[in-house]
Amino acid sequence: MLPGHMAGDGILSGPIDLDGGRRKPPVYRSVEARPGLVVRHRATGVDGAVVKFEHGGVAVIDRHSGARRLLRLDPGGFIIDGERVTLVPPTIVPVRSSRQRTASGSTALPRQKARVARASRILVEGIHDAELVEKVWGDDLRIEGVVVERLDGMDDLAKVVADFGPAPERRLGVLLDHLVDGSKETRAADDVHSDFVLVRGTPFVDVWQAVRPKVAGIEAWPTVPRGEEWKEGVLRRLGIDRTPGAYWRTLLGRVSSYADLEPALVGSVEELIDFVT
């Protein structure tokens, strides 16, 4: 021992912190990915609505292509409203009654596998329509094996129907916005002639209006003059400084069942499901 040094002194006299200075991995907020939640996958850039968890990943409908993509679940692997998050399966609520209801008001059946998809289809105009139908009627559609697809516009509806090739076991239901006298939607519907196609719709300019105003926290949806982009016009009149996509995610999150929707939409969707099944 060197003079002047006490026992126990020195750099080697205590335990060595081998982990000192290492950066801790980032921690991301966990978000329950319920059907209808809109997310963006960082690794692939896929942007769309959650359908369900399966095969160790999460199924998402790509809002651009309409394709169903199974995406890997990585920590911080998704973005919601600009924030990196980790998606986790929704919490299962304990059953408190022998007769439960789905969001559409149907009697919930015991948990079972989705039916193999039928040849029949239901077409809706856009991504917001598809997300709303999935959120409220998703359980019913999976049990019945009905797939909902996007038109992304209905200007060429007659050709879409002809290409589909309707038949007795291959029926087609079409849900349109603004199906009123004199509208382009009504003219497009009038050009469809088949016993195996049913076109139904609502009087609303946009599917947002099919959500009851009280759900959005307003007395009524604003009136937007013809020729002005409807969604942007609504947000301006409500004083909401957000993009239509960001606001829709908030609005969709407030919808919990058919009771949050206008009867015109509920009746049309129910009729279309009955028709194609």
Secondary structure as UniProt FT lines:
FT   TURN            3..4
FT   TURN            7..8
FT   TURN            11..12
FT   TURN            18..21
FT   STRAND          29..32
FT   TURN            35..36
FT   STRAND          38..41
FT   TURN            42..44
FT   STRAND          47..54
FT   TURN            55..56
FT   STRAND          57..62
FT   TURN            63..65
FT   STRAND          68..72
FT   TURN            75..76
FT   STRAND          78..80
FT   TURN            81..82
FT   STRAND          83..88
FT   TURN            103..104
FT   STRAND          121..124
FT   HELIX           127..144
FT   STRAND          147..150
FT   TURN            155..156
FT   HELIX           157..164
FT   TURN            168..169
FT   STRAND          172..176
FT   TURN            181..182
FT   HELIX           184..190
FT   TURN            195..196
FT   STRAND          197..201
FT   HELIX           207..210
FT   HELIX           213..216
FT   TURN            226..227
FT   HELIX           230..238
FT   HELIX           244..254
FT   HELIX           258..260
FT   HELIX           263..276
//
